[in-house]
Amino acid sequence: MKKLLGILVLGLLLVSTTVNASGFDIKRATGVCKANNSNLDFNLDTYNKTFINIKVRAWDEKTDVEGKEGDWENTMYFLMGAWSKAMEECAGGNKEVCKIIIEHTKYLADNNGLKRGYSWEDYDYVFEATFFNNHAAGRVLAAYGIAIQQINIDLDVHKAIGKWAKKNVKSNNNLNKGKRKYTNHHLNYARAIALYGSIWKDTKSLNKAKKVVLSIMKSITKEGALPLEAVRGVRGLYYQGRTLHGLFTTTDILYDAGIDLYTDKFNEDMNRAVNFYLDASLDNMLIYPWAKIKRHNKKGNPKIQEQNHYSNGWAPAFLYHYKDLYPATIEKTKANPYVQKFIKKNLKRDAGSMWGLIDSKCIYPIPEFKIKIQESQSKYRAIVKNKIDSSILIKAEGPTKEAAEKEAMKICIGKSIQSSFKEACYVHYVAAKPDYDM
């Protein structure tokens, strides 16, 4: 009888089990892991032409403007946000959301979701498709990896999803297009394949992701620039920031799979890259030697760098990992006005960024970050005029002289229609507000 009972127990274990250390190790979820409206409660038809049978528009720099996305892009961002919130809730212990994550993953697997769908000859389409597919795959696989650490899953279902994931990841492989010079697009893929390799214990996939991470780290210049990102014109700093974030995310997935890349050299290179980013965020001319090339970003003046919320998403990971190793850079990071703005805004958000997958407050808690972020950090005022159009007179403020100048120049250039008028914008005066107001 005891032997029969043992056979029955073994049989149950073969049918349903939880899986350990898949993707993000659930032990990382030591912070605040809670989100609103995170149950993936939407019609499954929403996946049509987005996660399933993707239908992208050809990339066009003229229409690639933040805040002016079309309906399709907005639907993709909505779906990715929903998955980020769901994995956060699941990591925080919401088992019902974990079940729904598995159900949705199975639905995508059953319908061959997240497949490239375009030929490599269709350049503008295929890079958009792989970009969004790899971002989406990162969320789906990360959420699934967390869910199967929290609740039991049928092993046959797990194998079937793994078979689909392998095909999906291979479909969106863009590494052979990088000629061993990898950018954020390749890192996006490396993150997805690292998740696949971690969840289904595929050493070859993990090593492929490792190769990409180390290749990008090796490219960091003596100044700290990521040269293949810094050449992107007005978005050079923007791309450096999100690549730093992607490096942390992928490196931590590999770490949880037993591959530790946090060597002394890795740490030193990362510290140098972060210092360059922080310095260049306040003095855009530091990145200009690369940004002036304007690769794939011909619009705008590379002397004035674009920065947004997601550019600084790397900061919590850096503060979390290096709080004891690089105290000077930690304090410098905390004091940076753009990082402070990110932290303040992120406290009100409950979804991971494009490159972080899950909210940093969940896996990179930084309770020691208790500095006060003032409502107004505008200590300097700049006046910008236009040599051709005398009617243009711009006033702007910022936490530093460089920031005030940057903001005023950005407004001036935005008001000038012709390129000759844009180039005629110049800084007339900049000073500390108290001195100026006197």
C-alpha positions as CSV (number, residue, x, y, z in Angstrom):
1,M,0.0,0.0,0.0
2,K,2.9,2.4,0.9
3,K,4.5,1.6,-2.5
4,L,1.2,2.4,-4.3
5,L,0.9,5.6,-2.4
6,G,4.5,6.6,-3.3
7,I,3.7,5.9,-7.0
8,L,0.6,8.1,-6.8
9,V,2.5,10.9,-5.2
10,L,5.2,10.7,-7.8
11,G,2.6,10.7,-10.5
12,L,1.1,13.9,-9.2
13,L,4.5,15.5,-9.1
14,L,5.0,14.6,-12.8
15,V,1.7,16.2,-13.7
16,S,1.9,19.4,-11.7
17,T,4.8,21.3,-10.1
18,T,6.3,24.6,-9.4
19,V,9.5,25.7,-11.1
20,N,12.3,27.4,-9.3
21,A,14.6,30.3,-10.4
22,S,12.9,30.9,-13.8
23,G,13.7,34.3,-15.3
24,F,13.7,36.7,-12.4
25,D,14.2,34.7,-9.2
26,I,11.1,35.4,-7.1
27,K,13.4,36.1,-4.2
28,R,14.2,39.4,-5.8
29,A,10.7,40.6,-5.0
30,T,11.6,42.2,-1.7
31,G,10.2,45.7,-2.4
32,V,6.7,47.0,-3.0
33,C,5.1,44.6,-5.6
34,K,1.6,45.9,-6.1
35,A,-0.2,47.4,-9.0
36,N,-3.7,48.6,-10.0
37,N,-5.8,47.1,-12.7
38,S,-3.3,44.3,-13.2
39,N,-5.4,41.2,-14.0
40,L,-5.0,41.3,-17.8
41,D,-8.8,41.8,-17.9
42,F,-9.4,42.5,-21.6
43,N,-10.8,40.8,-24.6
44,L,-8.3,38.3,-26.0
45,D,-9.0,39.7,-29.5
46,T,-6.9,42.7,-28.4
47,Y,-3.9,40.4,-29.2
48,N,-4.9,40.3,-32.8
49,K,-2.5,42.2,-35.1
50,T,-0.4,43.1,-32.0
51,F,1.0,40.1,-30.1
52,I,-0.6,37.8,-32.7
53,N,-0.1,38.3,-36.4
54,I,1.7,41.6,-35.8
55,K,1.0,44.4,-38.3
56,V,3.4,47.2,-37.9
57,R,3.8,50.4,-39.9
58,A,7.2,51.1,-41.5
59,W,9.5,53.1,-39.2
60,D,9.7,56.8,-40.1
61,E,11.7,59.3,-38.1
62,K,9.2,62.0,-38.9
63,T,6.4,60.2,-37.1
64,D,8.6,58.7,-34.3
65,V,7.7,61.4,-31.8
66,E,7.0,60.7,-28.2
67,G,3.4,61.5,-27.2
68,K,2.2,61.3,-30.8
69,E,1.9,57.5,-31.2
70,G,-0.9,56.0,-33.3
71,D,-3.6,53.6,-32.1
72,W,-1.6,50.5,-32.9
73,E,1.4,51.7,-30.8
74,N,-0.8,52.8,-28.0
75,T,-2.4,49.3,-27.9
76,M,1.0,47.7,-27.8
77,Y,2.1,49.9,-24.9
78,F,-1.2,49.2,-23.1
79,L,-0.6,45.5,-23.4
80,M,3.0,45.7,-22.3
81,G,2.0,47.8,-19.3
82,A,-0.7,45.3,-18.4
83,W,1.8,42.5,-18.4
84,S,4.3,44.4,-16.3
85,K,1.6,45.2,-13.8
86,A,0.4,41.6,-13.8
87,M,3.9,40.2,-13.1
88,E,4.3,42.7,-10.3
89,E,1.1,41.6,-8.7
90,C,2.0,37.9,-9.1
91,A,5.5,38.5,-7.6
92,G,3.7,40.1,-4.7
93,G,1.7,37.0,-4.0
94,N,-1.5,37.5,-6.0
95,K,-2.0,33.9,-7.0
96,E,-5.2,34.6,-9.1
97,V,-3.2,37.0,-11.3
98,C,-0.5,34.3,-11.6
99,K,-3.1,31.9,-12.9
100,I,-4.3,34.4,-15.5
101,I,-0.7,35.0,-16.6
102,I,-0.3,31.3,-17.4
103,E,-3.7,31.3,-19.2
104,H,-2.8,34.2,-21.4
105,T,0.7,32.8,-22.1
106,K,-0.9,29.5,-23.2
107,Y,-3.3,31.4,-25.4
108,L,-0.4,33.2,-27.1
109,A,1.4,29.8,-27.5
110,D,-1.7,28.2,-29.0
111,N,-2.1,31.0,-31.5
112,N,1.6,31.2,-32.4
113,G,1.9,34.7,-31.0
114,L,4.9,37.0,-31.1
115,K,6.2,35.7,-34.4
116,R,8.3,38.0,-36.6
117,G,5.9,37.9,-39.5
118,Y,8.1,39.9,-41.9
119,S,10.9,39.0,-44.3
120,W,14.4,40.4,-43.5
121,E,14.2,42.0,-46.9
122,D,11.4,44.3,-45.6
123,Y,13.9,46.3,-43.6
124,D,11.7,49.1,-42.1
125,Y,9.0,46.6,-41.2
126,V,11.0,43.8,-39.8
127,F,13.0,45.9,-37.4
128,E,9.8,47.4,-36.0
129,A,8.3,43.9,-35.7
130,T,11.3,42.4,-34.0
131,F,11.6,45.5,-31.7
132,F,8.0,45.2,-30.4
133,N,8.0,41.4,-30.4
134,N,11.1,41.2,-28.3
135,H,9.8,43.8,-25.9
136,A,6.5,41.9,-25.6
137,A,8.3,38.6,-25.3
138,G,10.4,40.0,-22.5
139,R,7.2,40.8,-20.5
140,V,5.4,37.6,-21.3
141,L,8.3,35.3,-20.5
142,A,9.3,37.3,-17.4
143,A,5.7,37.2,-16.1
144,Y,5.3,33.5,-16.9
145,G,8.7,32.8,-15.2
146,I,7.4,34.5,-12.0
147,A,4.0,32.8,-12.2
148,I,5.4,29.2,-12.3
149,Q,7.5,29.9,-9.3
150,Q,4.3,30.9,-7.4
151,I,1.8,28.3,-8.5
152,N,1.7,24.8,-9.9
153,I,1.6,24.2,-13.6
154,D,0.9,21.1,-15.7
155,L,4.3,19.9,-17.0
156,D,2.8,19.1,-20.5
157,V,1.5,22.7,-20.7
158,H,4.9,24.0,-19.6
159,K,6.7,21.9,-22.3
160,A,4.2,23.1,-25.0
161,I,4.7,26.7,-24.0
162,G,8.5,26.1,-24.1
163,K,8.3,24.7,-27.6
164,W,6.4,27.8,-28.7
165,A,8.8,30.1,-26.8
166,K,11.8,28.6,-28.5
167,K,10.3,29.1,-31.9
168,N,9.2,32.6,-31.1
169,V,12.6,33.6,-29.8
170,K,14.3,32.2,-32.8
171,S,11.9,34.0,-35.1
172,N,12.9,37.4,-33.7
173,N,16.7,36.8,-33.6
174,N,18.4,39.9,-35.0
175,L,21.9,39.2,-33.9
176,N,23.2,38.2,-37.3
177,K,22.2,41.7,-38.5
178,G,24.6,43.4,-36.0
179,K,27.9,42.0,-37.4
180,R,29.0,41.5,-33.8
181,K,28.4,45.2,-33.0
182,Y,25.4,45.1,-30.8
183,T,23.0,47.9,-30.0
184,N,19.9,48.3,-27.9
185,H,17.9,46.3,-30.5
186,H,20.1,43.3,-30.0
187,L,20.1,43.7,-26.3
188,N,16.3,43.6,-26.5
189,Y,16.5,40.2,-28.1
190,A,19.2,39.0,-25.7
191,R,16.9,39.7,-22.8
192,A,14.2,37.6,-24.3
193,I,16.5,34.7,-25.1
194,A,18.0,35.0,-21.6
195,L,14.5,34.5,-20.2
196,Y,13.8,31.5,-22.4
197,G,17.2,30.0,-21.6
198,S,16.6,30.5,-17.8
199,I,13.1,29.1,-17.7
200,W,13.7,26.1,-19.9
201,K,17.3,25.5,-18.9
202,D,18.8,26.1,-22.3
203,T,22.6,26.8,-21.8
204,K,23.1,27.7,-25.5
205,S,20.5,30.5,-25.2
206,L,22.0,31.8,-22.0
207,N,25.5,31.9,-23.5
208,K,24.2,33.8,-26.5
209,A,22.7,36.4,-24.2
210,K,25.9,36.6,-22.2
211,K,27.9,37.2,-25.4
212,V,25.7,40.2,-26.3
213,V,26.0,41.8,-22.8
214,L,29.7,41.4,-22.7
215,S,30.1,42.7,-26.3
216,I,28.2,45.9,-25.4
217,M,30.1,46.4,-22.2
218,K,33.4,46.0,-24.1
219,S,32.4,48.8,-26.4
220,I,32.3,51.4,-23.6
221,T,34.8,54.1,-24.4
222,K,37.4,55.5,-22.0
223,E,35.1,58.4,-21.5
224,G,32.2,56.1,-20.7
225,A,30.1,56.5,-23.9
226,L,28.3,53.7,-25.5
227,P,29.4,54.7,-29.0
228,L,26.8,52.9,-31.1
229,E,24.1,54.6,-29.0
230,A,25.8,58.0,-28.6
231,V,25.8,58.5,-32.4
232,R,22.0,58.8,-32.5
233,G,21.9,62.6,-32.7
234,V,19.5,64.3,-30.3
235,R,18.7,60.9,-28.8
236,G,22.2,59.8,-28.1
237,L,21.9,60.2,-24.4
238,Y,18.4,58.8,-24.5
239,Y,19.6,55.6,-26.1
240,Q,22.6,55.3,-23.7
241,G,20.3,55.5,-20.7
242,R,17.9,52.9,-21.9
243,T,20.7,50.6,-22.9
244,L,22.2,50.9,-19.4
245,H,18.8,49.8,-18.1
246,G,18.6,46.9,-20.4
247,L,22.1,45.8,-19.4
248,F,21.1,45.6,-15.8
249,T,17.9,43.7,-16.5
250,T,19.6,41.1,-18.7
251,T,22.6,40.7,-16.5
252,D,20.3,40.1,-13.5
253,I,18.3,37.5,-15.4
254,L,21.6,35.7,-16.3
255,Y,22.8,36.0,-12.6
256,D,19.6,34.3,-11.5
257,A,20.3,31.5,-14.0
258,G,23.8,31.0,-12.5
259,I,25.9,33.2,-14.8
260,D,27.5,36.0,-12.7
261,L,28.8,38.8,-14.9
262,Y,29.4,41.3,-12.1
263,T,33.2,41.1,-12.2
264,D,35.5,43.9,-11.2
265,K,35.9,45.0,-14.8
266,F,32.1,44.9,-15.5
267,N,31.5,47.0,-12.4
268,E,34.3,49.5,-13.3
269,D,33.0,49.8,-16.9
270,M,29.4,50.3,-15.7
271,N,30.5,53.0,-13.2
272,R,32.3,54.8,-16.0
273,A,29.3,54.7,-18.3
274,V,27.0,55.9,-15.5
275,N,29.3,58.8,-14.7
276,F,29.4,59.8,-18.4
277,Y,25.7,59.7,-18.6
278,L,25.2,61.9,-15.5
279,D,27.8,64.4,-16.7
280,A,26.4,64.5,-20.2
281,S,22.9,65.0,-19.0
282,L,24.0,68.3,-17.5
283,D,26.5,69.2,-20.2
284,N,25.2,67.8,-23.6
285,M,28.4,68.9,-25.3
286,L,30.2,65.9,-23.7
287,I,28.2,63.5,-25.9
288,Y,28.3,65.8,-29.0
289,P,31.5,64.3,-30.5
290,W,29.4,61.1,-31.1
291,A,25.9,62.6,-31.4
292,K,26.9,64.9,-34.3
293,I,27.0,61.9,-36.5
294,K,23.2,61.8,-36.2
295,R,22.8,58.1,-37.2
296,H,19.2,57.2,-37.8
297,N,18.2,60.5,-36.1
298,K,18.7,63.4,-38.5
299,K,16.2,65.7,-36.9
300,G,17.1,68.3,-34.3
301,N,20.3,69.7,-32.9
302,P,22.5,67.1,-31.2
303,K,24.0,69.8,-29.0
304,I,20.6,69.7,-27.2
305,Q,19.9,66.1,-26.1
306,E,16.4,64.6,-25.6
307,Q,15.7,63.1,-22.2
308,N,12.6,61.5,-20.9
309,H,11.3,59.4,-18.0
310,Y,12.6,56.1,-19.4
311,S,16.1,57.5,-20.1
312,N,16.8,57.4,-16.4
313,G,15.2,54.0,-15.6
314,W,18.7,52.5,-15.0
315,A,19.1,54.6,-11.8
316,P,17.3,52.3,-9.2
317,A,19.3,49.3,-10.4
318,F,22.5,51.2,-10.1
319,L,21.7,52.5,-6.7
320,Y,20.6,49.0,-5.6
321,H,23.6,47.2,-6.8
322,Y,26.4,49.7,-6.1
323,K,25.3,51.4,-2.9
324,D,28.5,50.2,-1.1
325,L,31.0,49.9,-4.0
326,Y,30.8,53.4,-5.5
327,P,29.6,55.8,-2.9
328,A,30.7,58.9,-4.8
329,T,28.7,57.9,-7.9
330,I,25.8,57.0,-5.7
331,E,25.6,60.5,-4.3
332,K,26.2,62.0,-7.7
333,T,23.3,59.9,-9.1
334,K,21.0,61.0,-6.2
335,A,21.9,64.6,-6.8
336,N,21.2,64.6,-10.6
337,P,18.0,66.6,-11.3
338,Y,16.9,64.2,-14.0
339,V,17.3,61.2,-11.9
340,Q,15.4,62.9,-9.1
341,K,12.6,63.7,-11.4
342,F,12.5,60.1,-12.5
343,I,12.4,58.8,-8.9
344,K,9.7,61.2,-7.9
345,K,7.5,60.3,-10.9
346,N,8.2,56.6,-10.5
347,L,6.8,56.6,-7.0
348,K,3.4,57.3,-8.5
349,R,3.7,54.6,-11.2
350,D,3.1,50.8,-11.0
351,A,4.4,49.4,-14.2
352,G,7.9,48.7,-15.5
353,S,9.5,50.7,-18.2
354,M,10.2,49.3,-21.7
355,W,13.6,48.1,-20.6
356,G,13.0,47.2,-16.9
357,L,10.0,44.8,-17.5
358,I,8.8,45.1,-13.9
359,D,8.6,48.1,-11.6
360,S,11.9,48.8,-10.0
361,K,10.2,49.4,-6.6
362,C,9.5,45.7,-6.6
363,I,12.9,44.2,-7.4
364,Y,15.3,47.1,-6.8
365,P,14.0,48.6,-3.6
366,I,16.2,51.6,-2.5
367,P,14.9,52.6,1.0
368,E,18.1,54.6,1.6
369,F,17.1,57.0,-1.2
370,K,15.4,59.5,1.1
371,I,16.6,62.8,-0.3
372,K,14.0,65.5,-0.6
373,I,13.1,66.4,-4.1
374,Q,12.1,70.0,-4.2
375,E,9.0,71.1,-6.2
376,S,11.1,73.6,-8.0
377,Q,14.8,73.2,-8.9
378,S,14.9,76.1,-11.4
379,K,17.9,78.0,-10.1
380,Y,19.0,79.5,-13.4
381,R,17.3,81.5,-16.1
382,A,18.3,81.7,-19.8
383,I,17.2,84.0,-22.6
384,V,17.5,82.8,-26.2
385,K,17.0,84.9,-29.3
386,N,17.0,84.3,-33.0
387,K,19.5,86.1,-35.3
388,I,17.0,86.1,-38.2
389,D,13.6,86.4,-36.5
390,S,13.9,89.3,-34.0
391,S,10.4,88.6,-32.7
392,I,11.6,85.4,-31.0
393,L,12.5,85.9,-27.3
394,I,12.6,82.8,-25.2
395,K,12.9,82.6,-21.4
396,A,13.4,79.3,-19.7
397,E,14.6,78.0,-16.3
398,G,16.5,75.0,-15.0
399,P,18.5,73.5,-12.1
400,T,21.8,74.3,-13.9
401,K,23.0,76.8,-16.5
402,E,23.3,74.0,-19.0
403,A,19.7,72.8,-18.3
404,A,18.3,76.3,-18.6
405,E,20.1,76.9,-21.9
406,K,19.0,73.6,-23.2
407,E,15.3,74.2,-22.4
408,A,15.3,77.7,-23.9
409,M,17.1,76.5,-27.1
410,K,14.7,73.6,-27.4
411,I,11.7,76.0,-27.3
412,C,13.4,78.4,-29.8
413,I,14.1,75.6,-32.3
414,G,10.6,74.3,-31.9
415,K,9.2,77.8,-32.9
416,S,11.5,78.1,-35.9
417,I,10.1,76.4,-39.0
418,Q,12.9,76.6,-41.5
419,S,16.2,74.9,-40.8
420,S,18.1,78.2,-41.3
421,F,15.9,79.8,-38.6
422,K,16.5,76.9,-36.3
423,E,20.3,77.3,-36.7
424,A,20.0,81.0,-35.9
425,C,18.8,80.4,-32.3
426,Y,21.5,81.5,-29.8
427,V,21.8,82.0,-26.0
428,H,21.6,85.7,-25.3
429,Y,22.0,85.5,-21.5
430,V,22.1,83.0,-18.7
431,A,22.5,83.6,-14.9
432,A,21.4,82.4,-11.5
433,K,17.9,83.6,-10.8
434,P,18.6,85.8,-7.8
435,D,21.4,87.6,-9.7
436,Y,19.2,88.0,-12.8
437,D,16.2,89.2,-10.9
438,M,18.3,91.9,-9.2
